[in-house]
Amino acid sequence: MLHASFHVEQGGLASYAANLYHIGRQAARLVDRIMKGARPADIPVERTTRFELVINRKTAAALGLGIAPDVMLRVDRFVD
């Protein structure tokens, strides 16, 4: 599976998507509960709460786009 920032790393401008590492940890925690005897029907559905904003600075510059200071503070990772 491709991670959400793949396209940004390949030259795309930006990505805002669920953090796949966190989703994997959530899944492992649920599998652990099932392996210890919990019934899957009794386990509540969980949604991810962690998202990752990735911006490609080189692409933004090539498009003549500036990144607002308030957005800069929220970026999880820059790709150059």
Sequence and secondary structure as in RCSB ss.txt:
>XXXX:A:sequence
MLHASFHVEQGGLASYAANLYHIGRQAARLVDRIMKGARPADIPVERTTRFELVINRKTAAALGLGIAPDVMLRV
DRFVD
>XXXX:A:secstr
   TTHHHHTT SEEEEE HHHHHHHHHHHHHHHHTT  GGGS       EEEEEEHHHHHHTT    HHHHHH 
SEEE 
